[in-house]
Amino acid sequence: MLNWYRALRLKHRSELKPIRSPTLIVWGKKDPALSPHLATESLNLCDQGKIEWLPGATHWLHHEEPQHVNNALISFLSQ
């Protein structure tokens, strides 16, 4: 994913093919390493995308809020 985020600033969106499969982005709003802007830019490339924001989580949201992450994944994968 890191290379994906790096490429977002280098390529024009018209050069990138849309992601057609359903996509869930789970993102910690307090992430010190990656800007929430990267999540929204990634979502713009998805035909069927959704962001689940975790306001109190950082980069390690699966450790900080495992139940919330698990619930989001189970809900998404059950659809």
Backbone as JSON Lines, residues from 0, in Angstrom:
{"i":0,"aa":"M","n":[0.8,-1.19,0.0],"ca":[0.0,0.0,0.0],"c":[0.85,1.26,0.0]}
{"i":1,"aa":"L","n":[2.01,1.21,0.61],"ca":[2.82,2.41,0.68],"c":[3.17,2.92,-0.72]}
{"i":2,"aa":"N","n":[3.49,2.02,-1.62],"ca":[3.78,2.44,-3.0],"c":[2.54,3.02,-3.68]}
{"i":3,"aa":"W","n":[1.38,2.49,-3.32],"ca":[0.12,3.04,-3.86],"c":[-0.04,4.5,-3.44]}
{"i":4,"aa":"Y","n":[0.19,4.78,-2.16],"ca":[0.06,6.14,-1.66],"c":[1.11,7.06,-2.3]}
{"i":5,"aa":"R","n":[2.3,6.56,-2.47],"ca":[3.35,7.36,-3.11],"c":[2.96,7.71,-4.55]}
{"i":6,"aa":"A","n":[2.35,6.76,-5.23],"ca":[1.98,6.96,-6.63],"c":[0.83,7.94,-6.79]}
{"i":7,"aa":"L","n":[0.0,8.1,-5.78],"ca":[-1.13,9.02,-5.89],"c":[-0.69,10.43,-6.26]}
{"i":8,"aa":"R","n":[0.45,10.85,-5.74],"ca":[0.9,12.21,-6.03],"c":[1.6,12.32,-7.38]}
{"i":9,"aa":"L","n":[1.98,11.19,-7.96],"ca":[2.72,11.21,-9.21],"c":[1.85,11.04,-10.45]}
{"i":10,"aa":"K","n":[0.77,10.33,-10.31],"ca":[-0.08,10.03,-11.46],"c":[-1.33,10.89,-11.46]}
{"i":11,"aa":"H","n":[-1.79,11.19,-12.64],"ca":[-3.08,11.85,-12.78],"c":[-4.15,10.78,-12.67]}
{"i":12,"aa":"R","n":[-5.26,11.13,-12.1],"ca":[-6.32,10.14,-11.92],"c":[-6.76,9.52,-13.23]}
{"i":13,"aa":"S","n":[-6.68,10.26,-14.3],"ca":[-7.11,9.71,-15.59],"c":[-6.22,8.54,-16.02]}
{"i":14,"aa":"E","n":[-5.01,8.46,-15.47],"ca":[-4.1,7.36,-15.8],"c":[-4.39,6.11,-14.99]}
{"i":15,"aa":"L","n":[-5.08,6.26,-13.87],"ca":[-5.34,5.13,-12.99],"c":[-6.68,4.49,-13.33]}
{"i":16,"aa":"K","n":[-6.68,3.18,-13.42],"ca":[-7.93,2.46,-13.68],"c":[-8.73,2.39,-12.39]}
{"i":17,"aa":"P","n":[-10.06,2.5,-12.49],"ca":[-10.88,2.42,-11.28],"c":[-10.83,1.03,-10.67]}
{"i":18,"aa":"I","n":[-10.96,0.98,-9.36],"ca":[-11.04,-0.29,-8.65],"c":[-12.51,-0.67,-8.63]}
{"i":19,"aa":"R","n":[-12.85,-1.76,-9.25],"ca":[-14.25,-2.13,-9.43],"c":[-14.81,-2.99,-8.3]}
{"i":20,"aa":"S","n":[-13.97,-3.7,-7.58],"ca":[-14.47,-4.56,-6.51],"c":[-14.82,-3.73,-5.27]}
{"i":21,"aa":"P","n":[-15.79,-4.19,-4.49],"ca":[-16.14,-3.48,-3.27],"c":[-14.89,-3.33,-2.38]}
{"i":22,"aa":"T","n":[-14.73,-2.15,-1.83],"ca":[-13.52,-1.84,-1.07],"c":[-13.89,-1.13,0.24]}
{"i":23,"aa":"L","n":[-13.29,-1.61,1.33],"ca":[-13.45,-0.97,2.62],"c":[-12.1,-0.43,3.07]}
{"i":24,"aa":"I","n":[-12.07,0.83,3.4],"ca":[-10.87,1.46,3.95],"c":[-11.17,1.76,5.41]}
{"i":25,"aa":"V","n":[-10.38,1.2,6.32],"ca":[-10.53,1.48,7.75],"c":[-9.32,2.32,8.14]}
{"i":26,"aa":"W","n":[-9.59,3.51,8.69],"ca":[-8.51,4.5,8.87],"c":[-8.59,5.18,10.22]}
{"i":27,"aa":"G","n":[-7.48,5.27,10.9],"ca":[-7.4,6.0,12.16],"c":[-7.18,7.48,11.9]}
{"i":28,"aa":"K","n":[-8.05,8.31,12.43],"ca":[-7.96,9.76,12.2],"c":[-6.72,10.4,12.84]}
{"i":29,"aa":"K","n":[-6.13,9.74,13.84],"ca":[-4.95,10.29,14.51],"c":[-3.66,9.64,14.03]}
{"i":30,"aa":"D","n":[-3.68,9.09,12.83],"ca":[-2.5,8.44,12.27],"c":[-1.4,9.47,12.06]}
{"i":31,"aa":"P","n":[-0.26,9.34,12.74],"ca":[0.82,10.31,12.57],"c":[1.64,10.08,11.31]}
{"i":32,"aa":"A","n":[1.51,8.9,10.7],"ca":[2.33,8.55,9.55],"c":[1.66,8.84,8.21]}
{"i":33,"aa":"L","n":[0.36,8.62,8.14],"ca":[-0.35,8.76,6.87],"c":[-1.55,9.69,7.04]}
{"i":34,"aa":"S","n":[-1.64,10.66,6.17],"ca":[-2.7,11.66,6.22],"c":[-4.06,11.05,5.85]}
{"i":35,"aa":"P","n":[-5.14,11.47,6.49],"ca":[-6.47,11.03,6.08],"c":[-6.78,11.37,4.62]}
{"i":36,"aa":"H","n":[-6.08,12.36,4.09],"ca":[-6.23,12.73,2.68],"c":[-5.94,11.53,1.77]}
{"i":37,"aa":"L","n":[-4.99,10.69,2.17],"ca":[-4.67,9.51,1.36],"c":[-5.86,8.55,1.29]}
{"i":38,"aa":"A","n":[-6.6,8.45,2.37],"ca":[-7.77,7.57,2.38],"c":[-8.85,8.11,1.44]}
{"i":39,"aa":"T","n":[-9.1,9.41,1.51],"ca":[-10.14,9.98,0.65],"c":[-9.73,9.95,-0.82]}
{"i":40,"aa":"E","n":[-8.46,10.16,-1.09],"ca":[-7.98,10.07,-2.48],"c":[-8.09,8.64,-3.0]}
{"i":41,"aa":"S","n":[-7.8,7.67,-2.15],"ca":[-7.94,6.27,-2.55],"c":[-9.41,5.93,-2.8]}
{"i":42,"aa":"L","n":[-10.28,6.43,-1.93],"ca":[-11.71,6.17,-2.09],"c":[-12.24,6.72,-3.42]}
{"i":43,"aa":"N","n":[-11.71,7.85,-3.84],"ca":[-12.14,8.44,-5.11],"c":[-11.84,7.55,-6.31]}
{"i":44,"aa":"L","n":[-10.96,6.6,-6.13],"ca":[-10.61,5.69,-7.22],"c":[-11.43,4.41,-7.2]}
{"i":45,"aa":"C","n":[-12.32,4.27,-6.23],"ca":[-13.1,3.05,-6.06],"c":[-14.52,3.26,-6.55]}
{"i":46,"aa":"D","n":[-15.01,2.32,-7.35],"ca":[-16.4,2.38,-7.79],"c":[-17.37,2.09,-6.65]}
{"i":47,"aa":"Q","n":[-16.98,1.19,-5.76],"ca":[-17.85,0.77,-4.66],"c":[-17.07,0.84,-3.35]}
{"i":48,"aa":"G","n":[-16.6,2.02,-3.02],"ca":[-15.76,2.16,-1.83],"c":[-16.46,2.8,-0.66]}
{"i":49,"aa":"K","n":[-15.93,2.52,0.52],"ca":[-16.46,3.07,1.77],"c":[-15.29,3.26,2.73]}
{"i":50,"aa":"I","n":[-15.32,4.35,3.49],"ca":[-14.31,4.57,4.53],"c":[-14.98,4.42,5.89]}
{"i":51,"aa":"E","n":[-14.34,3.68,6.75],"ca":[-14.75,3.58,8.16],"c":[-13.69,4.33,8.96]}
{"i":52,"aa":"W","n":[-14.06,5.53,9.44],"ca":[-13.13,6.36,10.2],"c":[-13.15,5.96,11.67]}
{"i":53,"aa":"L","n":[-11.99,5.83,12.27],"ca":[-11.88,5.59,13.7],"c":[-11.24,6.84,14.31]}
{"i":54,"aa":"P","n":[-12.04,7.71,14.91],"ca":[-11.56,9.02,15.36],"c":[-10.44,8.97,16.4]}
{"i":55,"aa":"G","n":[-10.42,7.97,17.26],"ca":[-9.4,7.93,18.31],"c":[-8.2,7.07,17.99]}
{"i":56,"aa":"A","n":[-8.2,6.42,16.84],"ca":[-7.13,5.47,16.49],"c":[-6.01,6.14,15.71]}
{"i":57,"aa":"T","n":[-4.83,5.53,15.81],"ca":[-3.67,6.0,15.06],"c":[-3.39,5.02,13.91]}
{"i":58,"aa":"H","n":[-2.14,4.86,13.57],"ca":[-1.73,3.98,12.48],"c":[-1.96,2.51,12.83]}
{"i":59,"aa":"W","n":[-2.01,2.2,14.11],"ca":[-2.11,0.8,14.56],"c":[-3.53,0.5,15.05]}
{"i":60,"aa":"L","n":[-4.51,0.91,14.28],"ca":[-5.9,0.81,14.7],"c":[-6.34,-0.62,14.99]}
{"i":61,"aa":"H","n":[-5.77,-1.6,14.33],"ca":[-6.15,-2.99,14.59],"c":[-5.68,-3.45,15.97]}
{"i":62,"aa":"H","n":[-4.69,-2.77,16.55],"ca":[-4.26,-3.06,17.92],"c":[-5.03,-2.2,18.93]}
{"i":63,"aa":"E","n":[-5.32,-0.97,18.53],"ca":[-5.95,-0.02,19.43],"c":[-7.47,-0.23,19.57]}
{"i":64,"aa":"E","n":[-8.1,-0.58,18.48],"ca":[-9.56,-0.78,18.48],"c":[-9.92,-2.06,17.72]}
{"i":65,"aa":"P","n":[-9.41,-3.2,18.21],"ca":[-9.61,-4.45,17.46],"c":[-11.08,-4.83,17.27]}
{"i":66,"aa":"Q","n":[-11.91,-4.59,18.28],"ca":[-13.31,-4.96,18.15],"c":[-14.02,-4.12,17.08]}
{"i":67,"aa":"H","n":[-13.7,-2.84,17.03],"ca":[-14.29,-1.97,16.01],"c":[-13.83,-2.4,14.62]}
{"i":68,"aa":"V","n":[-12.55,-2.69,14.48],"ca":[-12.02,-3.14,13.18],"c":[-12.67,-4.46,12.78]}
{"i":69,"aa":"N","n":[-12.75,-5.41,13.71],"ca":[-13.38,-6.7,13.41],"c":[-14.83,-6.53,13.01]}
{"i":70,"aa":"N","n":[-15.58,-5.7,13.75],"ca":[-16.98,-5.47,13.41],"c":[-17.14,-4.86,12.03]}
{"i":71,"aa":"A","n":[-16.27,-3.91,11.7],"ca":[-16.33,-3.27,10.38],"c":[-16.05,-4.3,9.28]}
{"i":72,"aa":"L","n":[-15.06,-5.14,9.49],"ca":[-14.73,-6.16,8.49],"c":[-15.83,-7.2,8.35]}
{"i":73,"aa":"I","n":[-16.36,-7.66,9.47],"ca":[-17.45,-8.65,9.42],"c":[-18.67,-8.07,8.71]}
{"i":74,"aa":"S","n":[-19.03,-6.86,9.03],"ca":[-20.16,-6.21,8.38],"c":[-19.94,-6.07,6.88]}
{"i":75,"aa":"F","n":[-18.75,-5.61,6.51],"ca":[-18.43,-5.41,5.1],"c":[-18.43,-6.73,4.33]}
{"i":76,"aa":"L","n":[-17.8,-7.74,4.91],"ca":[-17.69,-9.04,4.22],"c":[-19.0,-9.81,4.2]}
{"i":77,"aa":"S","n":[-19.94,-9.44,5.06],"ca":[-21.24,-10.12,5.09],"c":[-22.18,-9.59,4.02]}
{"i":78,"aa":"Q","n":[-21.87,-8.46,3.45],"ca":[-22.76,-7.86,2.45],"c":[-22.7,-8.56,1.12]}
